[in-house]
Amino acid sequence: MADDVLLRLSGVHTHIGRYHILHGVDLAVRAGRLTMLLGRNGAGKTTTLRTIMGLWRASAGTIAFAGQPITARATPGIARLGIAYVPETMGIFGQLTVRENLLLASGPAGLDPARLARVFAVFPVLKQKFQQAAGTLSGGQKQMVAIARAIIEDRRLIIVDEPTKGLAPAVIGQLIEAFQALKHTSTTILMVEQNFHMASALGDDVAVMDDGRVVHTGTMRDLAADEALQARLLGLSLASHQ
């Protein structure tokens, strides 16, 4: 239903220099659900996320969040609406401790004990590493810090770009559990992910991009069950992404 759409992109085009990357993206992210954004490398997925956050400016089309136009807003203003972004690069401050990284992402009142307890419930290892420099953590633990920063305050929408990239299967399992816990809080999530196990375990809705456009929308369950559709949209079975 249209009234449960929290984030909507309509006819969004994005140019980066002389390159035309997005060619009229239409995307609806429903409230309280996890939407997977899939597609081949170079399809425009990361550009879509960065355009939503105002890091790259849409050259045409509209982006609306909770019914408010945000196409022309600066990134800090978009974030203040309750949108958190976890980039593919994670963007943590390596010389700062885990605590200091979380403090930077918290509100004026500092770290709320109840929110911190929730973070530790999702990522117990961060409690052990709380006073340790984030740059000394493993890749999986750094990703946990990046996600923890996104949830240390109440967010209406969390945007995550390839959280499992380069991580070991055991760590991916921990991240799946973490995002499943977030889903139980009715947090709305938009995620780019290439790992099929992760995508099928977490996704409610799915949008598939190709050549700067969304070419398929539906449920993640239906896409995961249809190998012919996977082959047509992605060129190969999603099972090969495990």
N, C-alpha and C positions, 0 to 999 in steps of 0.2 A: 504493500500500500504506500501511496505517495507520502502520507503524513508521518510515516515512521522513518523517513530518510533523514539522516543527520547531516550528511555531506553529499553535495551533488555537483558534478562537473557537467557543463552543457556546452558542447562545441568548442572545447578548449584547444587552442593552438599555442605552441611555444616555439620561438626561435632562439637559438643560441648562436650569436654571431650571425653568420650568413647561412647557418644550417637550420632547416625547418624540421623540428624533431617530432612534435605532436601535431596531428592533422585532424583536429576536431574530436577530441576525447569526450565521450559521454559515459559517466560513471555515477552510480548511486550506491552509497554506503548506508545500510540500514542500522538504526540505533540498536545497541545491545547485541550485535552480531559481529562475527569475525569474517571479514571479506578478504579473500585471497586474490591478489593481482598477479597473474601468471603470464608467461610469454617467453619467447626465445630471447637470447641475449641481443641487446640493441633494439628491442621492440618499443622502448619508451617508458618502461616501468619506473625507473628511478627519476627520470625527468618529470613524470606525473607527480610523484611524491614531492619533489623539490618545488614544483610549480604550485602545488597546494599550499606549501609552507611559505610561499613568497620568496624563496631563495632564487628562483628564476621567475621572471614575470611573464604571465600569459599575454600573448600578442593579440588574441581574440578569444571570444567566449566568456563564460561566467563560471565562477566558483561560489557556492553558497554553503554556509555552515549554520545549522539550526535556523535556516530561513534568512540569515543575514548575508549579504554579498561581501565576500572577502577578497575578490579578485585584485583589488588595488591596494589592499592593506600591506603594511610592512610586516616582516617576519615577527618582531616582538609583539605587535598587536594581535597577530594571528595566534601566537602562543598564549597570550593572555585570555583568549576566549576559552581556553581549556583544551588545547591541542598540544600533545607532546610528540616529538619526532626523534626516533632512534635511527641514525643514518647507518649505512653499510660500514662506514669507517669507525663507528661507535662514538668517536668524539670525546672520549674521556680525558681527563687531565692526569697524565701519568705521574707527575711529580707530587700530586696531592694524594692524600689518603682517601680510602673509601668514604670515610665520614665526611671529609671536606668536599668530595665530589657530590655527595648527596645534599650537603648543606647548600651548595651553590644552586641546586635545583629546587630548594624548598622556599617557602614563602617568607615574609618579613619576620614572622614569629620563630623561625628556625625549625629544627627537626621536631615534628610532632611525635611523641612516644608511641601513640597508637598506630600511626602510619608506619613508623619504623618497625614496630612489632610485626606488622603485616608483611613488610619487605623481608624481614628475617624468616618469617614463616614460609615465604615463597623461595627464598635463597638463603638457607641456613649458613652456608659457607661465608657469606658476607659478614655475619656476626663475628665469626672467628677472625676475619681479615679486616675488621672495621678500622683499625688504626694503621693498617699497612698501606704503603704507597701503591696506588692503582697500577702503576707501570710495571710492578713486579709480579702481578697476577698472571695466571694462565689466560689463554685466549678466551676460553669459556667463562672464566671468572670476570674478565673485562666486559664481556657481553652482558653478564648478569648485572654489573655495575651500571652499564648503559641503560638497561631496562629498568633497574631500580630507580634511577634518576627520573625516569618517565612516570613512575607510579608513586613517588614519594609525596606528591600532592594529588588531590582529586583531579582527574582529567576526564573530559567528556569523550575524547578521541585520542587513541594512541596510534601513530603511524610508524611502522617498523620495516626497515629495508634489509632483507636477507639476513636474519639473525643467526642462521646456522652456518653461514659461509665459512669454510675452513675449520669447522669444529668436529671433534671426534663423536662417534655415534652415542657414547655414554652421556656426553654433555648435551647432545641434541635431545636425548630422552629427558634430561632435567629441564630443558627449556620447554618442552612440550608440557610437562607437568606444571611449570610456572604459568604458561599461558592458559592452560585449562583452569587453573585457580583464578586467573584474572577474568576468564569468561563467566565464572560463577558469580562474580560481582556485577555482572551486566555491563562491563566496560566494552565500549565499541572499539574495534581494532581493524585497521587496514594494514595488510601485510604483503610485502613482496617476498616470495619464497620459491626456491627451486627444488627443495627436498620433498619428494612425494610423500614420504611417511609423515613428515611434519604437516604438509598441506592437507592431506586427507584426514589426519587425526584432529586437526584444529578447525579447518575451514567450515563455515556455514554456507556462505555465498562465494561465488567465484566470478571474476572477470578476466578474460584472456585478451592480451594485447598483441597486435602484429602491425608493424610498420607505422607506429604512432597513432593507432586507433584501437578502440575496444571492439573486438570482432565476435565476442561471445560472452553472454552472461547467463548465470543459472545457479544451481546448487553445486557445492563441491562434491556431494555424494553422487550426483548424477554423472559428473565429469569423471570421477574416479572409477565409476562402474562401466564406462564406455570407452574401450580402448580404440575403437575406430574414430571416435570424436577426438580423442587425445592425439591420434596420429594426424588427423586433418588440421587441428589447430596448432599443434606444437611440433609436428614433424616426426614424433616418436612417442612411444608409450611413456606416460608419467612414471611408470614403475622403474624406468632406467635412471631416474633422478634420485633414487634412494642412496 
